[in-house]
Amino acid sequence: METQDWFSSWFDTPYYHTLYKHRNDADAQLFMQNITNYLTLPENAHIADLPCGKGRHSIYLNSLGYKVTGGDLSKNSIDHAKQFENDNLSFEVWDMRKSLELKYDAVFNLFTSFGYFDDDKEDILVLEGMKSGLKEGAFLVLDFLNVIKVKENLVRKETKTVDHITFHIEREIKEGFILKHISFEDNNQQYNYTEKVKFLDFAKMKHYFNKVGLTIIDIFGDYNLNTFDEKNSSRLILVAQ
């Protein structure tokens, strides 16, 4: 049986991190280099990374010289990330729907960490929360998938074996959401989780941003910051103020 918020349970399991352990850090680091260069952030800039997971983007941004605060709802992820803390890198358990207590030079929402909620109002609350943490003239960077391309290239079924666990993955688009059903067995116990991300195209995103008073100043389609093309781009990366 699913909990009310699917991400609260799934992201807090070790299996989530097992399935995604081979994520491409080179891509993530390239994106962080490109986007910080593009934003021309001052050397002493303070960046919020929400949600930060186990902190891979935060740690890398900190290595580039920025002060970084990472927040995530998963206590397990934050406990893991805390080992990397230093004077300019900190982590805390944080619910994106709440306003930020501090003001930042940039707030990053990375790797499709948006559109998790059934009710549009809660997604808008997330945007309002992130906007509340922006200093005057600061930037929000939201890195989402390009749902139009996802729809055209949907891999309906696939199997992945990682660390001796075979993950059976099924994808569908249903009732305004992209669903990814993940089932697997470990130690003779069956597990089932569903990732659920709202089907948000650029028009819907723009509507959200307008609603909270954020102005989109640029749109990119990949981590090299190429121009967004709805048919071909892998990502929908929005920069707003």
C-alpha contacts under 8 A as a table, 3 or more apart, distances in Angstrom:
res1	aa1	res2	aa2	distance
2	E	5	D	7.83
2	E	6	W	6.41
2	E	193	Y	7.52
3	T	6	W	5.70
3	T	8	S	7.90
3	T	9	S	7.13
5	D	8	S	5.60
5	D	9	S	7.45
5	D	117	F	7.81
6	W	9	S	5.88
6	W	10	W	6.27
6	W	193	Y	7.65
6	W	194	T	6.88
6	W	195	E	6.82
6	W	196	K	7.53
7	F	10	W	5.13
7	F	11	F	5.41
7	F	12	D	7.84
7	F	116	Y	7.84
7	F	195	E	7.23
8	S	11	F	6.01
8	S	12	D	6.40
8	S	73	L	7.09
8	S	74	S	6.77
9	S	12	D	5.38
9	S	13	T	6.70
10	W	13	T	5.53
10	W	15	Y	8.00
10	W	16	Y	6.33
10	W	193	Y	6.57
11	F	14	P	7.99
11	F	16	Y	5.78
11	F	17	H	7.80
11	F	74	S	6.51
12	D	16	Y	7.45
12	D	74	S	5.36
12	D	75	K	7.20
12	D	76	N	5.91
12	D	77	S	6.99
13	T	16	Y	5.70
13	T	17	H	7.42
14	P	17	H	5.40
14	P	18	T	6.32
15	Y	18	T	4.80
15	Y	19	L	6.10
16	Y	19	L	5.36
16	Y	20	Y	6.41
17	H	20	Y	5.25
17	H	21	K	5.58
18	T	21	K	5.19
18	T	162	V	6.75
18	T	163	D	7.33
19	L	22	H	7.79
19	L	162	V	6.41
19	L	167	F	7.60
20	Y	23	R	5.68
24	N	27	D	5.48
24	N	28	A	6.60
25	D	28	A	4.94
25	D	29	Q	6.02
26	A	29	Q	5.15
26	A	30	L	6.04
27	D	30	L	5.11
27	D	31	F	6.18
27	D	223	Y	6.97
28	A	31	F	5.18
28	A	32	M	6.28
28	A	57	H	6.96
28	A	223	Y	7.76
29	Q	32	M	5.02
29	Q	33	Q	6.17
29	Q	57	H	7.37
29	Q	60	Y	6.83
30	L	33	Q	5.18
30	L	34	N	6.10
30	L	223	Y	6.81
30	L	224	N	7.39
31	F	34	N	5.10
31	F	35	I	5.91
31	F	223	Y	4.67
31	F	224	N	6.58
31	F	225	L	7.93
32	M	35	I	5.34
32	M	36	T	6.01
32	M	57	H	7.47
32	M	60	Y	7.84
32	M	61	L	6.74
33	Q	36	T	5.50
33	Q	37	N	6.12
34	N	37	N	5.21
34	N	38	Y	6.06
34	N	223	Y	7.47
34	N	224	N	6.78
34	N	225	L	7.18
35	I	38	Y	4.95
35	I	39	L	6.09
35	I	225	L	7.66
36	T	39	L	5.08
36	T	40	T	6.05
36	T	41	L	6.24
37	N	40	T	5.07
37	N	41	L	7.26
39	L	139	F	7.85
41	L	45	A	6.06
41	L	105	D	7.43
42	P	45	A	5.18
43	E	65	G	6.75
43	E	66	Y	6.49
44	N	65	G	7.47
44	N	66	Y	5.93
44	N	67	K	6.67
45	A	66	Y	5.66
45	A	67	K	6.17
45	A	104	Y	7.69
45	A	105	D	5.73
45	A	106	A	7.86
46	H	66	Y	6.18
46	H	67	K	4.63
46	H	68	V	5.61
46	H	69	T	7.62
46	H	104	Y	5.39
46	H	105	D	5.46
46	H	106	A	6.90
47	I	66	Y	7.07
47	I	67	K	6.24
47	I	68	V	4.81
47	I	69	T	6.36
47	I	104	Y	5.74
47	I	105	D	5.94
47	I	106	A	4.93
47	I	107	V	5.72
47	I	108	F	7.27
48	A	68	V	5.81
48	A	69	T	4.88
48	A	70	G	5.83
48	A	71	G	7.64
48	A	104	Y	6.55
48	A	106	A	6.43
48	A	107	V	4.70
48	A	108	F	6.09
49	D	52	C	5.40
49	D	57	H	7.59
49	D	58	S	6.29
49	D	68	V	7.19
49	D	69	T	6.22
49	D	70	G	4.69
49	D	71	G	6.40
49	D	107	V	6.10
49	D	108	F	4.91
49	D	109	N	6.25
49	D	110	L	7.68
50	L	70	G	6.06
50	L	71	G	5.22
50	L	72	D	6.30
50	L	96	M	6.90
50	L	107	V	7.35
50	L	108	F	6.19
50	L	109	N	5.27
50	L	110	L	7.44
51	P	70	G	6.92
51	P	71	G	5.33
51	P	72	D	4.50
51	P	73	L	7.29
51	P	94	W	7.82
51	P	96	M	7.08
51	P	109	N	6.53
51	P	110	L	7.55
51	P	113	S	6.76
52	C	55	G	5.06
52	C	56	R	7.43
52	C	57	H	7.09
52	C	58	S	6.85
52	C	70	G	5.27
52	C	71	G	5.54
52	C	72	D	5.47
52	C	110	L	7.99
53	G	56	R	7.49
53	G	71	G	7.80
53	G	72	D	5.95
53	G	74	S	7.28
53	G	77	S	5.50
53	G	78	I	7.05
53	G	81	A	8.00
54	K	77	S	4.64
54	K	78	I	6.14
54	K	80	H	6.12
54	K	81	A	5.01
55	G	58	S	5.04
55	G	59	I	5.88
55	G	70	G	6.75
55	G	77	S	7.84
55	G	78	I	7.76
55	G	81	A	5.48
56	R	59	I	5.35
56	R	60	Y	6.35
57	H	60	Y	5.22
57	H	61	L	6.06
58	S	61	L	5.12
58	S	62	N	6.08
58	S	68	V	6.16
58	S	69	T	7.28
58	S	70	G	6.21
58	S	89	L	7.66
59	I	62	N	5.10
59	I	63	S	6.29
59	I	84	F	7.32
59	I	89	L	7.45
60	Y	63	S	4.94
60	Y	64	L	6.51
61	L	64	L	5.14
61	L	65	G	6.91
61	L	66	Y	6.03
61	L	67	K	7.99
61	L	68	V	7.08
62	N	65	G	5.22
62	N	66	Y	4.83
62	N	67	K	5.93
62	N	68	V	5.99
62	N	88	N	7.12
62	N	89	L	6.47
63	S	66	Y	7.21
66	Y	88	N	7.32
67	K	88	N	4.57
67	K	89	L	5.94
68	V	88	N	6.19
68	V	89	L	4.95
68	V	90	S	6.58
69	T	89	L	5.88
69	T	90	S	4.96
69	T	91	F	5.70
69	T	92	E	7.81
70	G	89	L	7.85
70	G	90	S	6.29
70	G	91	F	4.66
70	G	92	E	6.45
71	G	78	I	7.52
71	G	91	F	5.69
71	G	92	E	4.97
71	G	93	V	5.49
71	G	94	W	4.98
71	G	95	D	7.76
72	D	75	K	7.41
72	D	77	S	7.40
72	D	78	I	6.62
72	D	92	E	6.74
72	D	93	V	5.06
72	D	94	W	4.88
72	D	95	D	6.56
72	D	96	M	7.67
73	L	93	V	5.30
73	L	94	W	5.03
73	L	95	D	5.26
73	L	96	M	7.73
74	S	77	S	5.32
74	S	78	I	6.40
74	S	93	V	6.69
75	K	78	I	5.08
75	K	79	D	5.97
75	K	93	V	5.99
76	N	79	D	5.13
76	N	80	H	6.29
77	S	80	H	5.13
77	S	81	A	6.17
78	I	81	A	4.90
78	I	82	K	6.03
78	I	91	F	6.24
78	I	92	E	6.22
78	I	93	V	6.29
79	D	82	K	5.39
79	D	83	Q	7.52
80	H	83	Q	6.23
81	A	84	F	5.79
81	A	85	E	7.34
81	A	91	F	6.76
82	K	85	E	5.26
82	K	90	S	7.03
82	K	91	F	5.98
84	F	89	L	7.63
85	E	88	N	7.60
85	E	89	L	5.02
85	E	90	S	5.20
85	E	91	F	7.19
86	N	89	L	5.02
86	N	90	S	6.75
87	D	90	S	7.64
94	W	98	K	7.91
95	D	98	K	5.89
96	M	99	S	7.66
96	M	126	V	5.40
96	M	129	G	6.65
96	M	130	M	7.50
97	R	122	E	6.96
97	R	123	D	7.85
97	R	125	L	5.37
97	R	126	V	4.42
97	R	127	L	7.93
97	R	128	E	7.94
97	R	129	G	5.85
98	K	125	L	7.53
98	K	126	V	7.12
98	K	129	G	5.36
99	S	128	E	7.22
99	S	129	G	4.02
99	S	130	M	6.75
99	S	132	S	5.84
99	S	133	G	7.09
100	L	103	K	7.33
100	L	129	G	6.03
100	L	130	M	6.62
100	L	132	S	5.98
100	L	133	G	4.96
101	E	133	G	6.92
102	L	133	G	5.89
103	K	132	S	7.52
103	K	133	G	4.46
103	K	134	L	5.25
103	K	135	K	5.18
104	Y	107	V	6.62
104	Y	133	G	5.75
104	Y	134	L	5.14
104	Y	135	K	5.48
104	Y	138	A	7.03
105	D	134	L	6.34
105	D	135	K	5.81
105	D	137	G	7.86
105	D	138	A	4.76
105	D	139	F	6.58
106	A	134	L	6.50
106	A	135	K	7.95
106	A	138	A	5.41
106	A	139	F	4.65
106	A	140	L	5.72
106	A	141	V	7.51
107	V	130	M	6.67
107	V	133	G	7.30
107	V	134	L	6.94
107	V	139	F	6.39
107	V	140	L	4.86
107	V	141	V	6.32
108	F	140	L	5.97
108	F	141	V	4.86
108	F	142	L	6.18
109	N	112	T	7.68
109	N	113	S	6.25
109	N	114	F	7.49
109	N	140	L	7.73
109	N	141	V	6.08
109	N	142	L	4.78
109	N	143	D	6.16
110	L	113	S	5.90
110	L	141	V	7.69
110	L	142	L	6.05
110	L	143	D	4.79
110	L	144	F	7.15
111	F	143	D	5.72
111	F	144	F	6.29
111	F	145	L	7.88
112	T	143	D	5.91
112	T	144	F	4.35
112	T	145	L	6.03
113	S	116	Y	7.52
113	S	143	D	7.79
113	S	144	F	7.24
114	F	123	D	7.17
114	F	144	F	7.20
114	F	197	V	7.38
115	G	123	D	5.85
115	G	197	V	5.34
115	G	198	K	4.82
115	G	199	F	7.83
115	G	200	L	7.40
116	Y	123	D	7.29
116	Y	196	K	6.17
116	Y	197	V	5.05
116	Y	198	K	6.25
117	F	120	D	6.87
117	F	122	E	6.22
117	F	123	D	6.24
117	F	197	V	7.71
117	F	198	K	7.37
118	D	122	E	7.88
118	D	198	K	7.87
119	D	122	E	5.69
119	D	123	D	7.15
120	D	123	D	5.19
120	D	124	I	6.22
121	K	124	I	5.03
121	K	125	L	6.11
122	E	125	L	4.78
122	E	126	V	6.36
123	D	126	V	5.09
123	D	127	L	6.56
124	I	127	L	5.05
124	I	128	E	6.14
124	I	208	Y	6.24
124	I	211	K	7.81
124	I	212	V	7.17
125	L	128	E	4.95
125	L	129	G	5.99
126	V	129	G	5.01
126	V	130	M	6.27
127	L	130	M	5.15
127	L	131	K	6.03
127	L	208	Y	7.95
127	L	209	F	7.45
127	L	212	V	7.08
128	E	131	K	4.98
128	E	132	S	6.11
128	E	212	V	6.03
129	G	132	S	5.20
129	G	133	G	6.93
130	M	133	G	5.38
130	M	134	L	7.07
130	M	140	L	7.54
131	K	134	L	5.42
131	K	140	L	7.36
131	K	214	L	7.53
134	L	137	G	7.67
134	L	138	A	5.36
134	L	139	F	6.84
134	L	140	L	7.53
135	K	138	A	5.12
137	G	241	Q	6.51
138	A	241	Q	6.17
139	F	239	V	6.66
139	F	240	A	5.72
139	F	241	Q	5.05
140	L	238	L	7.91
140	L	239	V	5.70
140	L	240	A	5.14
140	L	241	Q	6.15
141	V	237	I	7.06
141	V	238	L	5.75
141	V	239	V	4.67
141	V	240	A	6.57
142	L	237	I	5.68
142	L	238	L	5.18
142	L	239	V	6.57
143	D	235	R	6.99
143	D	236	L	6.14
143	D	237	I	4.43
143	D	238	L	6.52
144	F	235	R	5.85
144	F	236	L	5.07
144	F	237	I	5.95
145	L	150	V	7.68
145	L	234	S	6.44
145	L	235	R	4.42
145	L	236	L	5.41
145	L	237	I	8.00
146	N	149	K	5.66
146	N	150	V	6.34
146	N	201	D	6.98
146	N	221	G	7.94
146	N	230	E	7.04
146	N	233	S	6.60
146	N	234	S	5.62
146	N	235	R	4.71
146	N	236	L	5.03
147	V	150	V	4.83
147	V	151	K	6.04
147	V	199	F	6.09
147	V	200	L	6.52
147	V	201	D	5.97
148	I	151	K	5.22
148	I	152	E	6.43
148	I	201	D	6.92
148	I	230	E	6.42
148	I	231	K	6.57
149	K	152	E	5.08
149	K	153	N	6.13
149	K	230	E	7.05
149	K	231	K	5.78
149	K	232	N	6.36
149	K	233	S	7.04
149	K	234	S	6.80
150	V	153	N	5.22
150	V	154	L	5.48
151	K	154	L	5.34
151	K	173	I	7.60
154	L	171	R	7.20
154	L	172	E	7.73
155	V	158	E	7.13
155	V	170	E	7.87
155	V	171	R	6.67
156	R	169	I	7.97
156	R	170	E	5.35
156	R	171	R	4.73
156	R	172	E	6.51
157	K	168	H	7.62
157	K	169	I	5.72
157	K	170	E	4.55
157	K	171	R	6.49
158	E	168	H	6.26
158	E	169	I	5.25
158	E	170	E	6.59
159	T	166	T	6.78
159	T	167	F	5.65
159	T	168	H	4.73
159	T	169	I	5.96
160	K	166	T	5.66
160	K	167	F	5.14
160	K	168	H	6.72
160	K	169	I	7.85
161	T	164	H	6.11
161	T	165	I	5.38
161	T	166	T	4.19
161	T	167	F	6.01
162	V	165	I	5.35
162	V	166	T	6.52
162	V	167	F	7.76
165	I	184	F	7.00
165	I	185	E	7.02
165	I	186	D	6.71
166	T	184	F	5.95
166	T	185	E	7.30
167	F	182	I	6.45
167	F	183	S	5.83
167	F	184	F	4.92
167	F	185	E	7.99
168	H	181	H	7.95
168	H	182	I	5.69
168	H	183	S	5.19
168	H	184	F	6.17
169	I	180	K	6.64
169	I	181	H	5.59
169	I	182	I	4.72
169	I	183	S	6.64
170	E	180	K	5.70
170	E	181	H	5.07
170	E	182	I	6.71
171	R	178	I	7.26
171	R	179	L	5.51
171	R	180	K	4.51
171	R	181	H	6.23
172	E	178	I	6.00
172	E	179	L	5.27
172	E	180	K	6.73
173	I	176	G	6.93
173	I	177	F	5.62
173	I	178	I	4.51
173	I	179	L	5.97
174	K	177	F	5.39
174	K	178	I	6.55
174	K	179	L	7.20
176	G	198	K	6.03
176	G	199	F	5.34
177	F	196	K	6.28
177	F	197	V	5.51
177	F	198	K	4.31
177	F	199	F	4.96
178	I	196	K	5.86
178	I	197	V	5.29
178	I	198	K	6.12
178	I	199	F	6.02
179	L	194	T	6.60
179	L	195	E	5.74
179	L	196	K	4.78
179	L	197	V	6.66
180	K	194	T	5.47
180	K	195	E	4.99
180	K	196	K	6.54
181	H	192	N	7.32
181	H	193	Y	5.97
181	H	194	T	4.39
181	H	195	E	6.46
182	I	192	N	5.75
182	I	193	Y	5.19
182	I	194	T	5.93
182	I	195	E	7.84
183	S	190	Q	7.39
183	S	191	Y	5.59
183	S	192	N	4.43
183	S	193	Y	6.42
184	F	190	Q	5.96
184	F	191	Y	5.44
184	F	192	N	6.75
185	E	188	N	6.20
185	E	189	Q	5.41
185	E	190	Q	4.45
185	E	191	Y	5.99
186	D	189	Q	5.33
186	D	190	Q	6.66
186	D	191	Y	7.84
200	L	203	A	7.85
200	L	204	K	5.64
200	L	205	M	6.11
201	D	204	K	5.47
201	D	205	M	6.24
202	F	205	M	5.01
202	F	206	K	5.99
202	F	236	L	7.58
203	A	206	K	5.13
203	A	207	H	6.28
204	K	207	H	5.02
204	K	208	Y	6.39
205	M	208	Y	5.08
205	M	209	F	6.23
206	K	209	F	5.06
206	K	210	N	6.03
206	K	216	I	7.59
207	H	210	N	5.18
207	H	211	K	6.14
208	Y	211	K	5.12
208	Y	212	V	6.69
209	F	212	V	5.47
209	F	213	G	6.22
209	F	214	L	5.01
209	F	215	T	6.78
209	F	216	I	7.44
210	N	213	G	5.03
210	N	214	L	5.75
210	N	215	T	6.80
211	K	214	L	7.68
214	L	240	A	6.05
214	L	241	Q	5.54
215	T	240	A	5.20
215	T	241	Q	5.35
216	I	219	I	7.58
216	I	238	L	6.59
216	I	239	V	5.73
216	I	240	A	4.16
216	I	241	Q	6.67
217	I	238	L	7.82
217	I	239	V	5.77
217	I	240	A	5.32
217	I	241	Q	7.17
218	D	238	L	6.12
218	D	239	V	5.20
218	D	240	A	7.08
219	I	227	T	6.73
219	I	228	F	5.97
219	I	236	L	7.00
219	I	237	I	5.56
219	I	238	L	4.81
219	I	239	V	6.33
220	F	223	Y	7.88
220	F	225	L	5.11
220	F	226	N	5.54
220	F	227	T	4.85
220	F	228	F	4.61
220	F	235	R	7.45
220	F	236	L	6.19
220	F	237	I	4.94
220	F	238	L	6.65
221	G	225	L	6.36
221	G	226	N	5.57
221	G	227	T	5.45
221	G	228	F	3.81
221	G	229	D	6.33
221	G	233	S	4.78
221	G	234	S	6.16
221	G	235	R	4.85
221	G	236	L	5.27
221	G	237	I	6.14
222	D	225	L	5.38
222	D	226	N	5.90
222	D	227	T	7.89
222	D	228	F	7.49
222	D	233	S	6.41
222	D	234	S	5.98
222	D	235	R	5.17
222	D	236	L	7.29
222	D	237	I	7.24
223	Y	226	N	7.54
223	Y	235	R	7.88
228	F	233	S	5.94
228	F	235	R	7.81
228	F	236	L	6.78
228	F	237	I	7.97
229	D	232	N	5.55
229	D	233	S	5.18
230	E	233	S	6.03
233	S	236	L	7.39
